[in-house]
Structures are given as structure tokens and as C-alpha cells.
Amino acid sequence: MSLSVKVYRSAVKQDMYIFVAEDEEFSRVPLELQKRFGRPIETMSIELDGNRVLARADAVTVLEQIQREGFYLQMPPAPEDWR
């Protein structure tokens, strides 16, 4: 399976991204999440399939979540504990 996906970064939270199907964009992203995410800044458009390597997510998981929920939310990595 392959899907045209747009990736947006949050203007509010560093390293937070939302992946959405290009033809649906934010139509299925809950309004509350949109408010917390802030102004979306388009980062890239990609053709995503299960073989694509992503930096912080599994492509198959991203595709499944977009189909099921309408979006995939990539949270910032947890801060490392340097104690």
C-alpha cells in the first residue's frame, strides 16, 4: 500500500509532527488536537509505503494509523536523563 502524505510540524511544540493523507489534510484531526498542535507548518509531502524508512516512526504504523484515525501524531522524543 502506498499513500500520498503531508507532514506538518507544530508551531507550538518543538519536534511534534502530524502526518495526514494529502487528500484529507486536517479533516479527520480532532479540533482539540488542532488547538494544542497550534498553527501547522507544512514540512514535506511524501509518497509513503511500508518500505520507507522514517527517522522516528515505523512507516507501516504511520500508514495504519492514518487509515484508521485520519492522522498520525509524532510526539517529541523524551528528554534524556543525564543525572
N, C-alpha and C positions, 0 to 999 in steps of 0.2 A: 504494500500500500504506500502511496505517495500523496502528499498534501502540500499545497502552497500555504506557507505560514508567514505571518508577520510577527516580529519580535519588538516589543516596546519596553523601554526602561522607565522606571519611576522617576519623576522629578523631585520626589519627596524622600525616598529611601534608597540609599546607595546600594547597588548590586541586586536590586529587586527587578525582576522582569516578568512580563506576561507574554505568552505565546498564544496566538489566536489564528484560526483559519482565515486566510486572506479574504474570502468572500463573505465572512460573517463579522469580522473585526470584533467589536466590543458588544455585539447584540446579545450575547449569552453570558457576559460577565456581570455578576450581581452588582447592583448600584452601590451597595455598601462597600464592596471591594474597590470599585472605581473611585469612590471618595477617598478611601485610605491610600490607594495607589497614587493618587494625585494626577497631574497632567501627564498623559503618556507621551513619551518621546520615541518616535519610530527609530529603531536601531538597524533593522535589516529585514529583508524579505528573502526567504529561502524555500527551496523545494525539499521537504523533509520526508525521508523514508527511514525504515528501520535500520538501515546500514550506516546512516550518517553519524558521525562522531560529534557529540556536543561537549562543551567544556565541563558543565556541571550537572548534566542530566542524561538519562538514557532516552534515546530517540523513540524507542517503542513505547515507553511510559508516557512521553510527551504526546505522541500521536493518540494513544488510547484515551488519555485524559481530555484532549481537545475534542475527540469524538463524543465522549461520554458527558463532559461538563461544558464544553464550548470554549475552554481555555486551559492553559497550564500556567500555574504561578511558580516561578523560581524565586525562592527566598534567598536572602544574602547568606553566605556561609557563616557558621557560628564562629564567634571570635575565639582565637586560640588562647588557652590559659597558660601564661608564661611564668607562673609562680614557681 
